[in-house]
Amino acid sequence: MHEYLFDLLKILLPAALVLVGMYLVIKSYLDKETQRRVLELRMKNTEIVLPIRLQAYERICLLLERIAPSNLLIRVSPAGQNAVEFQYTLLAEIRNEFSHNVSQQVYMSEVAWQHVKQAKEDVVTMVNKAFHELPENAKGTDLAKRILESVIADNYDPTTATLSFIKQEINQVF
């Protein structure tokens, strides 16, 4: 009986060692294969998402350029409007530009998007402040003039700092 157990042990012990060894080899292979596939998937996603992210940053830069007070006033003419009408037109234009690009936040960092929102709000505030500094019967051209004077006097364009931030983030990401 003792000899039978010994013979059985001589067979089972090497078989168990081979089985454990095979398990470890297969597990290692499968782990490496999984890592390789995850890396492949990430690379493929990067190839797809990277151009979309870059396009989102480009669109946000365009938004900021379009709502910059000097560019906004060139694009939206106050001709024939009083200050109230022109203020409404400017604010509508700013909000339309922003709403057309709001989905781009998905591809940007939270900090960058907060800067964009703040720049938009700063432009709106600038327009409203300039409007409230005018007399009741002011013309649209008076409002445009007052906005430009404010930009020059304060030496501050609300979109410039945000544009710089966006460009720095693009350089870090890409």
C-alpha positions in Angstrom: 0.0 0.0 0.0 2.8 2.3 1.0 4.5 1.6 -2.4 1.2 2.3 -4.2 0.9 5.8 -2.6 4.5 6.5 -3.4 4.0 5.6 -7.1 0.9 7.7 -7.2 2.7 10.6 -5.6 5.5 10.2 -8.2 2.9 10.7 -10.9 0.7 13.3 -9.3 3.4 15.7 -8.1 5.0 16.3 -11.5 1.6 16.5 -13.1 0.5 19.1 -10.5 3.7 21.1 -11.1 3.2 21.0 -14.8 -0.5 22.0 -14.3 0.5 25.0 -12.1 3.2 26.0 -14.5 0.9 25.9 -17.5 -1.7 27.9 -15.5 0.9 30.6 -14.7 2.1 30.7 -18.3 -1.4 30.9 -19.8 -2.5 33.5 -17.2 0.6 35.6 -18.0 -0.1 35.4 -21.7 -3.8 36.3 -21.3 -2.9 39.3 -19.0 -0.4 40.6 -21.6 -2.9 40.0 -24.4 -5.5 41.9 -22.5 -3.1 44.8 -21.9 -2.2 44.8 -25.6 -5.8 45.0 -26.6 -6.6 47.8 -24.1 -3.6 49.7 -25.5 -4.8 49.1 -29.0 -8.3 50.3 -28.1 -6.9 53.5 -26.5 -4.7 54.2 -29.5 -7.7 53.8 -31.8 -9.8 56.0 -29.5 -7.1 58.6 -29.5 -7.0 58.6 -33.3 -10.7 59.3 -33.3 -11.1 61.6 -30.3 -7.9 63.7 -30.8 -9.1 65.4 -34.0 -12.5 66.0 -32.5 -11.0 67.6 -29.4 -8.7 69.8 -31.5 -11.7 70.9 -33.5 -13.6 71.7 -30.3 -10.7 73.9 -29.2 -10.7 75.6 -32.6 -14.4 76.3 -32.4 -14.0 77.7 -28.9 -11.2 80.0 -30.1 -13.5 81.1 -33.0 -16.3 81.8 -30.5 -14.0 83.9 -28.3 -12.8 85.8 -31.4 -16.4 86.4 -32.5 -17.6 87.7 -29.1 -14.6 89.9 -28.5 -16.0 93.4 -28.2 -14.0 94.9 -31.1 -14.9 92.0 -33.5 -18.5 91.9 -32.3 -19.0 95.6 -33.0 -17.5 95.2 -36.5 -19.7 92.3 -37.3 -23.0 93.6 -35.8 -23.8 97.1 -37.1 -25.7 99.6 -35.0 -27.0 101.4 -38.1 -30.5 102.7 -37.6 -30.9 101.2 -34.1 -31.2 103.0 -30.8 -29.1 101.9 -27.9 -31.8 99.6 -26.4 -32.2 97.8 -29.7 -28.5 97.6 -30.3 -27.9 96.2 -26.7 -30.5 93.6 -27.4 -28.9 92.7 -30.7 -25.4 92.4 -29.2 -26.6 90.3 -26.3 -28.6 88.0 -28.6 -25.6 87.6 -30.8 -23.3 86.7 -27.9 -25.8 84.2 -26.5 -26.4 82.7 -30.0 -22.7 82.2 -30.5 -22.3 80.6 -27.1 -25.3 78.3 -27.5 -24.0 77.1 -30.9 -20.8 76.0 -29.2 -22.0 74.8 -25.8 -21.5 71.1 -26.8 -17.8 71.7 -27.2 -17.4 71.6 -23.4 -17.5 67.8 -23.6 -14.0 67.8 -25.2 -12.5 70.5 -23.0 -11.2 70.5 -19.4 -13.5 71.8 -16.8 -11.2 74.7 -16.0 -11.0 75.8 -19.7 -14.8 75.6 -20.0 -15.2 77.8 -16.9 -12.8 80.3 -18.4 -14.9 80.4 -21.6 -18.2 80.9 -19.7 -16.6 83.7 -17.6 -15.3 85.4 -20.7 -18.8 85.3 -22.2 -20.3 86.7 -19.0 -17.6 89.4 -18.9 -18.5 90.5 -22.4 -22.2 90.6 -21.5 -21.4 92.6 -18.4 -19.3 95.0 -20.5 -22.2 95.6 -22.9 -24.7 96.1 -20.1 -22.4 98.4 -18.2 -21.8 100.6 -21.2 -25.5 100.7 -22.0 -26.4 101.8 -18.4 -23.8 104.6 -18.7 -25.7 106.2 -21.7 -28.6 108.6 -21.6 -32.1 107.3 -22.4 -32.2 108.6 -26.0 -28.8 107.3 -27.0 -28.2 105.7 -30.4 -26.7 102.3 -31.2 -23.6 104.0 -32.4 -23.2 105.7 -29.0 -23.4 102.3 -27.4 -20.8 100.9 -29.8 -18.5 103.9 -29.1 -18.9 103.5 -25.3 -18.0 99.8 -25.5 -14.9 100.5 -27.4 -14.0 103.4 -25.1 -14.4 101.0 -22.2 -12.1 98.4 -23.8 -9.4 101.1 -24.5 -9.7 102.9 -21.1 -9.5 99.7 -19.1 -7.0 98.1 -21.5 -9.0 95.0 -21.1 -10.6 92.7 -23.6 -12.6 90.0 -21.7 -11.7 87.3 -24.2 -7.9 87.8 -24.5 -6.9 86.0 -21.3 -9.3 83.1 -22.0 -7.8 82.7 -25.5 -4.3 82.6 -24.1 -5.4 80.0 -21.6 -7.1 77.9 -24.3 -3.9 78.1 -26.4 -1.7 77.0 -23.5 -4.0 74.0 -22.8 -3.9 73.0 -26.4 -0.1 73.0 -26.3 -0.2 70.8 -23.2 -2.7 68.4 -24.6 -1.3 68.1 -28.1 
